[in-house]
């Protein structure tokens, strides 16, 4: 008789590993001033985060497909091993350049955990149970956003910045051991034809696309040869990827999946909600600091309701998902996102910080409902051997939507700010805008210049918030086409 999976133990291992991936950005962000003070490298600081994001995003669909071919356990172990190795290397980094390279290794591990953890929940629990436990898994991201800064601050105060990375090692090892012992899979042993060309072309196309989105408007102008060249490479390799997937027997991503309306609608809405989420995370702090003149600490506090609403809605919706149904839960979630996104576009300086905090809670609540519902609906629409790539595809399109959305919003905001400041004859508008966000330089700005900068910044961010509202409303409209009579869920 084959060994039985210990579902509680597996759940603990998955939650622990997912927490390590989720907490990374916030805990490292808290430690960055200290790391810069030790290693230097301020001009390339942003790549400490971008390198991790890039590696984790690009590899999610690849890990998802590999888990369908070889089982969840071995791919989960591989991802956890990369996180542990990358964490040790990051802690030993002697320069900012080394840290960025080692963050890629960490990101490779995070991609595996993100792809497989959610899929394992779909495997070991019935469709009636999945909502509750996927909601619990989703809540980890909200909780980590709250705990991360506090934990990072305590580590810096009582230990050293290296422990921001070393702390991953014992918890990662525990997660690996528990999962190895507790999870038992019945994998059909056969020879698989790994889609190497598909993996390569997908990785190159998405890497060049994300590099263009991350670098455009900051390191290079959008219409520069470098950015246009990256976009061209992304298109060429994606066409190659698409043509390859149509002819191989075991494609990396089967485009036939998207003929299923449940998966197609979930993916499209996830893409747009990802744009809303990253846009708010990126530009609300700039509004709080640049327009309202508050501190970076307050900017972080304003974002906190987003992280509170998310796990709360995931918990509530997860327990009521079967009663409410996939369609009603998804539409309700996107309705919250749409309403919150529209409300955020009416933000004015006179409203202070309370108004964006309320709207962010509304949006976070919608994110919690919709993300959980889309995940369970997608997993229930496919069989075991497609569940990994189907789940990973949802996470991938949300990350892609985040990158595309924040790039478009940034380009719109920068164009508006530069135009307004140029019309007022302010020299070096980019440097002046940086001074507005710098706590040490802002108090020394002449009052007339300060008011001009605030007006231009507020105007540019207003355009950004309007675009956020457009993404939110469009996501809601798309979700209305979610199938009314979904086929009986797959619980295999």
C-alpha positions as CSV (number, residue, x, y, z in Angstrom):
1,X,0.0,0.0,0.0
2,X,1.5,3.3,-1.0
3,X,2.4,5.9,1.7
4,X,-0.3,8.4,2.3
5,X,0.4,12.2,2.1
6,X,0.3,14.0,5.4
7,X,-1.7,16.9,4.3
8,X,-1.3,19.1,7.4
9,X,2.5,18.7,7.3
10,X,2.6,19.5,3.6
11,X,0.5,22.6,4.1
12,X,2.8,23.8,6.8
13,X,5.9,23.3,4.5
14,X,4.2,25.1,1.6
15,X,3.1,28.0,3.8
16,X,6.6,28.3,5.2
17,X,8.3,28.3,1.8
18,X,5.7,30.7,0.3
19,X,6.3,33.0,3.3
20,X,10.1,33.1,2.5
21,X,9.3,34.1,-1.1
22,X,6.7,36.6,-0.1
23,X,8.6,38.4,2.6
24,X,11.7,38.9,0.5
25,X,11.0,42.3,-1.0
26,X,9.8,44.0,2.2
27,X,12.5,42.6,4.4
28,X,15.4,43.4,2.0
29,X,13.9,46.8,1.3
30,X,14.2,47.7,5.0
31,X,17.8,46.6,5.0
32,X,18.9,48.4,1.8
33,X,20.1,51.6,3.4
34,X,22.5,49.6,5.7
35,X,23.5,47.4,2.8
36,X,24.4,50.4,0.6
37,X,26.3,51.9,3.5
38,X,28.4,48.7,3.6
39,X,28.7,47.7,-0.1
40,X,28.1,51.1,-1.9
41,X,26.4,50.9,-5.3
42,X,23.6,53.4,-4.8
43,X,23.1,54.0,-8.6
44,X,22.3,50.3,-9.2
45,X,20.4,49.7,-6.0
46,X,17.1,49.1,-7.9
47,X,18.5,46.1,-9.6
48,X,18.7,44.3,-6.3
49,X,14.9,44.1,-6.5
50,X,14.6,44.0,-10.3
51,X,17.0,41.0,-10.7
52,X,14.9,39.0,-8.2
53,X,11.7,40.0,-9.9
54,X,13.0,39.2,-13.3
55,X,14.4,35.7,-12.5
56,X,11.3,34.7,-10.5
57,X,8.8,35.9,-13.1
58,X,10.5,34.3,-16.1
59,X,10.9,30.9,-14.5
60,X,7.4,30.5,-13.1
61,X,5.8,28.9,-16.2
62,X,8.9,26.8,-16.8
63,X,8.7,25.4,-13.3
64,X,5.0,24.9,-13.6
65,X,5.4,22.8,-16.7
66,X,8.2,20.7,-15.2
67,X,6.1,20.0,-12.2
68,X,3.4,18.5,-14.5
69,X,6.1,16.3,-16.1
70,X,8.1,15.2,-13.1
71,X,5.9,15.9,-10.0
72,X,5.6,18.7,-7.6
73,X,8.0,17.4,-4.9
74,X,11.2,17.4,-7.0
75,X,10.5,20.8,-8.4
76,X,9.6,22.3,-5.0
77,X,12.8,20.9,-3.6
78,X,14.8,22.4,-6.5
79,X,13.2,25.8,-5.9
80,X,13.9,25.7,-2.2
81,X,17.5,24.7,-2.8
82,X,18.0,27.7,-5.1
83,X,16.5,30.0,-2.4
84,X,18.9,28.6,0.2
85,X,21.9,28.7,-2.0
86,X,21.1,32.2,-3.2
87,X,20.5,33.4,0.4
88,X,23.9,32.2,1.5
89,X,25.6,33.8,-1.5
90,X,23.8,37.1,-1.0
91,X,24.9,37.2,2.7
92,X,28.5,36.6,1.5
93,X,28.4,39.3,-1.2
94,X,31.3,41.7,-1.2
95,X,29.9,44.2,-3.6
96,X,26.6,45.5,-5.0
97,X,27.3,43.8,-8.3
98,X,27.8,40.4,-6.6
99,X,24.6,40.9,-4.6
100,X,22.6,41.5,-7.8
101,X,24.0,38.4,-9.4
102,X,23.2,36.3,-6.3
103,X,19.7,37.8,-6.2
104,X,19.1,36.2,-9.6
105,X,19.9,32.8,-7.9
106,X,17.4,33.6,-5.2
107,X,14.8,34.6,-7.8
108,X,15.2,31.3,-9.6
109,X,14.2,29.6,-6.4
110,X,11.3,31.9,-5.7
111,X,10.0,31.2,-9.2
112,X,9.9,27.5,-8.3
113,X,8.2,28.0,-5.0
114,X,5.5,30.4,-6.5
115,X,4.8,28.0,-9.3
116,X,4.5,24.8,-7.3
117,X,3.2,25.8,-3.8
118,X,-0.2,26.9,-5.1
119,X,-0.4,23.8,-7.3
120,X,0.3,21.4,-4.4
121,X,-2.7,22.9,-2.6
122,X,-4.8,22.1,-5.6
123,X,-3.5,18.6,-5.7
124,X,-3.9,17.4,-2.1
125,X,-7.3,19.1,-1.2
126,X,-10.7,18.6,-2.7
127,X,-12.4,21.4,-4.6
128,X,-14.6,22.0,-1.5
129,X,-11.4,22.5,0.6
130,X,-9.3,24.4,-2.0
131,X,-10.9,27.8,-1.5
132,X,-10.2,27.8,2.2
133,X,-6.5,26.7,1.9
134,X,-5.8,28.8,-1.2
135,X,-7.2,31.7,0.7
136,X,-4.8,30.9,3.6
137,X,-1.9,30.7,1.1
138,X,-2.9,34.0,-0.4
139,X,-3.0,35.6,3.0
140,X,0.7,34.8,3.5
141,X,1.5,37.6,1.0
142,X,-0.5,40.2,2.9
143,X,0.9,39.1,6.3
144,X,4.5,39.1,5.0
145,X,4.1,42.7,3.8
146,X,3.2,43.7,7.3
147,X,5.8,41.6,9.2
148,X,8.7,42.1,6.7
149,X,9.6,45.7,7.5
150,X,9.3,45.0,11.3
151,X,11.4,41.9,11.1
152,X,14.0,43.6,8.8
153,X,14.3,46.4,11.3
154,X,14.9,44.1,14.2
155,X,17.5,42.1,12.3
156,X,19.4,45.3,11.4
157,X,19.2,46.6,15.0
158,X,20.2,43.5,16.8
159,X,22.2,41.4,14.3
160,X,23.6,42.5,10.9
161,X,22.3,42.9,7.3
162,X,23.7,39.5,6.3
163,X,21.0,37.9,8.6
164,X,18.3,39.3,6.3
165,X,19.4,36.5,4.0
166,X,20.8,33.9,6.4
167,X,17.4,33.7,8.1
168,X,16.0,32.0,5.0
169,X,18.4,29.0,5.4
170,X,17.0,27.1,8.5
171,X,13.4,27.7,7.5
172,X,14.1,26.7,3.9
173,X,15.8,23.5,5.1
174,X,12.9,22.7,7.4
175,X,10.3,23.2,4.6
176,X,12.3,20.9,2.3
177,X,12.6,18.1,4.9
178,X,8.9,18.3,5.9
179,X,7.7,18.2,2.3
180,X,10.1,15.4,1.4
181,X,8.8,13.2,4.2
182,X,5.1,14.2,4.1
183,X,4.3,14.4,0.3
184,X,3.8,11.2,-1.6
185,X,2.9,11.3,-5.3
186,X,2.0,8.6,-7.8
187,X,3.9,9.8,-10.9
188,X,3.5,7.9,-14.1
189,X,7.0,6.9,-15.0
190,X,7.6,7.5,-18.7
191,X,10.1,9.2,-20.9
192,X,9.2,12.9,-21.4
193,X,10.3,15.1,-24.3
194,X,11.3,18.3,-22.6
195,X,10.6,21.3,-24.7
196,X,14.1,22.9,-24.5
197,X,13.5,25.3,-27.4
198,X,10.2,26.4,-25.9
199,X,11.9,27.0,-22.5
200,X,14.7,28.9,-24.1
201,X,12.6,31.1,-26.3
202,X,10.1,31.9,-23.6
203,X,12.9,32.8,-21.1
204,X,14.6,35.1,-23.7
205,X,11.4,36.8,-24.9
206,X,10.2,37.5,-21.3
207,X,13.6,38.5,-20.1
208,X,14.1,41.1,-22.8
209,X,10.5,42.4,-22.4
210,X,10.9,42.8,-18.7
211,X,14.4,44.4,-19.1
212,X,12.9,46.9,-21.5
213,X,10.0,47.7,-19.1
214,X,12.4,48.0,-16.1
215,X,14.9,50.2,-17.9
216,X,12.7,52.3,-20.2
217,X,12.2,55.9,-19.0
218,X,14.8,55.5,-16.2
219,X,18.1,54.2,-17.6
220,X,17.3,54.9,-21.2
221,X,14.6,56.9,-23.1
222,X,11.7,54.8,-24.3
223,X,12.5,55.5,-27.9
224,X,16.2,54.8,-27.5
225,X,18.0,52.1,-29.6
226,X,18.6,50.0,-26.5
227,X,14.9,49.9,-25.4
228,X,13.6,49.5,-29.0
229,X,16.1,46.7,-29.5
230,X,15.0,44.9,-26.4
231,X,11.3,45.1,-27.5
232,X,12.2,43.8,-31.0
233,X,14.1,40.9,-29.5
234,X,11.1,40.1,-27.2
235,X,8.8,40.0,-30.2
236,X,11.1,37.9,-32.4
237,X,11.7,35.3,-29.6
238,X,8.0,35.2,-28.7
239,X,7.0,34.5,-32.3
240,X,9.6,31.7,-32.3
241,X,8.2,30.4,-29.0
242,X,4.6,30.5,-30.3
243,X,5.5,28.6,-33.6
244,X,7.5,26.1,-31.6
245,X,4.6,25.4,-29.2
246,X,2.3,24.6,-32.0
247,X,4.4,21.7,-33.3
248,X,6.0,20.0,-30.3
249,X,4.3,17.0,-28.6
250,X,4.8,18.3,-25.0
251,X,4.7,22.1,-25.3
252,X,6.0,24.3,-22.5
253,X,2.6,26.2,-22.6
254,X,-0.3,24.7,-24.4
255,X,-2.3,27.6,-26.0
256,X,-5.3,25.2,-26.1
257,X,-5.6,25.9,-22.4
258,X,-6.9,29.4,-23.2
259,X,-9.8,28.0,-25.2
260,X,-11.3,27.2,-21.9
261,X,-13.3,30.4,-21.0
262,X,-12.6,30.0,-17.3
263,X,-8.9,30.1,-17.8
264,X,-9.0,32.8,-20.5
265,X,-11.1,35.2,-18.4
266,X,-9.0,34.5,-15.2
267,X,-5.8,35.2,-17.1
268,X,-7.0,38.4,-18.7
269,X,-8.4,39.8,-15.4
270,X,-5.3,38.7,-13.5
271,X,-3.2,40.6,-16.0
272,X,-5.2,43.8,-15.4
273,X,-5.4,43.4,-11.7
274,X,-1.6,43.0,-11.6
275,X,-1.2,46.3,-13.4
276,X,-3.5,47.9,-10.8
277,X,-1.6,46.4,-7.9
278,X,1.9,47.3,-9.0
279,X,0.8,50.8,-10.1
280,X,-0.5,51.5,-6.6
281,X,2.5,50.0,-4.9
282,X,4.8,52.1,-7.1
283,X,3.1,55.4,-7.2
284,X,1.1,55.9,-4.0
285,X,4.3,56.3,-2.0
286,X,5.5,58.9,-4.5
287,X,2.2,60.8,-4.0
288,X,2.4,60.6,-0.2
289,X,6.0,61.9,-0.1
290,X,6.0,64.2,-3.1
291,X,2.6,65.8,-2.9
292,X,1.6,65.5,0.7
293,X,5.2,65.9,2.0
294,X,5.0,63.0,4.3
295,X,7.9,60.7,5.3
296,X,8.8,57.4,3.7
297,X,7.6,55.7,6.9
298,X,4.2,57.2,6.5
299,X,4.2,56.2,2.8
300,X,4.6,52.6,3.9
301,X,1.9,53.0,6.5
302,X,-0.6,54.2,3.8
303,X,0.0,51.0,1.8
304,X,-0.7,48.8,4.8
305,X,-4.5,48.6,4.4
306,X,-3.9,47.0,1.1
307,X,-2.0,44.2,2.9
308,X,-4.8,43.9,5.5
309,X,-7.7,43.8,3.1
310,X,-6.1,41.1,1.0
311,X,-5.7,38.3,3.6
312,X,-9.0,39.2,5.2
313,X,-10.9,38.7,1.9
314,X,-8.9,35.6,1.1
315,X,-10.0,34.0,4.4
316,X,-13.6,35.1,4.1
317,X,-13.9,34.2,0.4
318,X,-12.0,30.9,0.8
319,X,-14.5,29.6,3.3
320,X,-17.5,30.7,1.3
321,X,-16.2,30.0,-2.2
322,X,-18.3,26.9,-2.9
323,X,-21.5,28.5,-1.6
324,X,-20.9,31.7,-3.6
325,X,-19.5,30.1,-6.7
326,X,-16.4,31.0,-8.8
327,X,-18.3,33.5,-11.0
328,X,-19.9,35.5,-8.2
329,X,-16.7,35.6,-6.1
330,X,-14.6,36.7,-9.0
331,X,-17.0,39.4,-10.2
332,X,-17.4,40.6,-6.6
333,X,-13.6,40.8,-6.2
334,X,-13.1,42.8,-9.5
335,X,-16.0,45.0,-8.5
336,X,-14.1,46.0,-5.3
337,X,-11.0,46.6,-7.4
338,X,-12.9,48.7,-9.9
339,X,-14.6,50.8,-7.3
340,X,-11.4,51.3,-5.3
341,X,-9.5,52.2,-8.5
342,X,-12.1,54.8,-9.5
343,X,-12.2,56.3,-6.0
344,X,-8.4,56.6,-5.9
345,X,-8.5,58.7,-9.1
346,X,-10.5,61.4,-7.1
347,X,-7.7,61.7,-4.5
348,X,-6.8,65.3,-3.7
349,X,-4.2,66.9,-1.4
350,X,-6.9,68.2,0.9
351,X,-8.0,64.6,1.7
352,X,-4.7,63.8,3.4
353,X,-3.7,60.2,3.9
354,X,-7.0,58.7,5.2
355,X,-8.7,58.7,1.8
356,X,-6.0,56.6,-0.1
357,X,-5.8,54.3,2.9
358,X,-9.6,53.6,2.7
359,X,-9.5,53.0,-1.1
360,X,-6.5,50.8,-0.8
361,X,-8.3,48.6,1.7
362,X,-11.2,48.3,-0.7
363,X,-8.8,47.3,-3.5
364,X,-6.9,44.9,-1.3
365,X,-10.2,43.2,-0.3
366,X,-11.0,42.8,-4.0
367,X,-7.5,41.4,-4.7
368,X,-8.0,38.8,-2.0
369,X,-11.3,37.6,-3.3
370,X,-10.4,37.5,-7.0
371,X,-6.9,36.0,-6.8
372,X,-8.1,33.1,-4.7
373,X,-11.2,32.5,-6.8
374,X,-9.3,32.6,-10.1
375,X,-6.7,30.2,-8.8
376,X,-9.2,27.6,-7.6
377,X,-11.4,28.0,-10.7
378,X,-8.4,27.4,-13.0
379,X,-7.2,24.4,-11.0
380,X,-10.7,22.9,-11.1
381,X,-10.9,23.3,-14.9
382,X,-7.9,21.1,-15.7
383,X,-6.6,17.7,-14.9
384,X,-3.5,16.9,-12.7
385,X,-1.1,16.9,-15.6
386,X,-2.0,20.4,-16.7
387,X,-2.6,21.9,-13.2
388,X,1.0,23.0,-12.7
389,X,1.3,25.1,-15.9
390,X,-2.3,26.4,-15.6
391,X,-1.6,27.7,-12.1
392,X,1.8,29.0,-13.0
393,X,0.3,30.8,-16.1
394,X,-2.0,32.8,-13.8
395,X,0.9,33.9,-11.6
396,X,3.0,34.7,-14.7
397,X,0.4,36.9,-16.4
398,X,-0.2,38.9,-13.1
399,X,3.5,39.6,-12.9
400,X,3.6,40.5,-16.6
401,X,0.7,42.8,-16.1
402,X,2.5,44.4,-13.2
403,X,5.5,45.1,-15.4
404,X,3.6,46.4,-18.4
405,X,1.2,48.5,-16.2
406,X,3.8,50.2,-14.2
407,X,5.9,51.0,-17.3
408,X,2.9,52.6,-19.1
409,X,1.9,54.5,-15.9
410,X,5.5,55.7,-15.4
411,X,5.9,56.9,-19.0
412,X,2.6,58.8,-18.7
413,X,3.5,60.4,-15.4
414,X,7.0,61.4,-16.4
415,X,5.8,62.9,-19.7
416,X,3.2,65.0,-17.8
417,X,5.6,66.2,-15.1
418,X,8.4,67.1,-17.6
419,X,5.9,68.9,-19.8
420,X,4.5,71.0,-16.9
421,X,7.9,71.9,-15.5
422,X,9.3,72.7,-18.9
423,X,6.4,75.1,-19.6
424,X,7.2,76.9,-16.3
425,X,10.8,77.3,-17.4
426,X,12.3,75.2,-14.5
427,X,15.8,74.0,-15.4
428,X,16.8,70.3,-14.9
429,X,13.2,69.1,-14.2
430,X,14.3,65.6,-13.5
431,X,16.7,66.7,-10.8
432,X,14.1,69.0,-9.4
433,X,11.6,66.2,-9.2
434,X,14.2,64.0,-7.4
435,X,14.7,66.8,-4.9
436,X,11.0,66.8,-4.1
437,X,11.2,63.2,-2.9
438,X,14.5,63.7,-1.0
439,X,13.9,64.4,2.6
440,X,17.2,66.2,3.0
441,X,16.8,68.4,-0.1
442,X,13.1,69.2,0.0
443,X,13.2,71.6,3.0
444,X,15.8,73.8,1.2
445,X,13.7,74.2,-2.0
446,X,12.4,77.8,-2.6
447,X,8.6,78.0,-1.8
448,X,7.7,78.9,-5.4
449,X,9.7,76.1,-6.8
450,X,8.3,73.7,-4.2
451,X,4.7,74.6,-5.1
452,X,5.5,74.2,-8.8
453,X,7.0,70.8,-8.3
454,X,4.1,69.6,-6.1
455,X,1.6,70.8,-8.7
456,X,3.4,69.1,-11.6
457,X,3.9,65.9,-9.5
458,X,0.2,65.8,-8.4
459,X,-0.9,66.4,-12.0
460,X,1.3,63.6,-13.3
461,X,0.2,61.2,-10.6
462,X,-3.5,62.1,-11.2
463,X,-3.1,60.8,-14.8
464,X,-1.5,57.7,-13.4
465,X,-4.4,57.1,-11.1
466,X,-6.9,57.6,-13.9
467,X,-5.1,54.9,-15.9
468,X,-5.3,52.6,-12.8
469,X,-9.0,53.2,-12.8
470,X,-9.2,52.2,-16.5
471,X,-7.4,49.0,-15.8
472,X,-9.6,48.2,-12.8
473,X,-12.9,48.9,-14.7
474,X,-11.7,46.9,-17.7
475,X,-10.8,44.0,-15.5
476,X,-14.3,44.1,-14.0
477,X,-15.9,44.2,-17.5
478,X,-13.9,41.2,-18.7
479,X,-14.8,39.2,-15.5
480,X,-18.5,39.6,-16.4
481,X,-17.9,37.1,-19.2
482,X,-16.9,34.4,-16.6
483,X,-18.8,31.3,-17.5
484,X,-22.2,31.1,-15.8
485,X,-22.4,27.3,-16.0
486,X,-18.9,26.1,-15.5
487,X,-18.4,22.4,-16.1
488,X,-18.2,20.1,-13.1
489,X,-14.9,20.8,-11.2
490,X,-12.0,18.4,-11.6
491,X,-11.0,17.1,-8.2
492,X,-8.4,14.6,-9.5
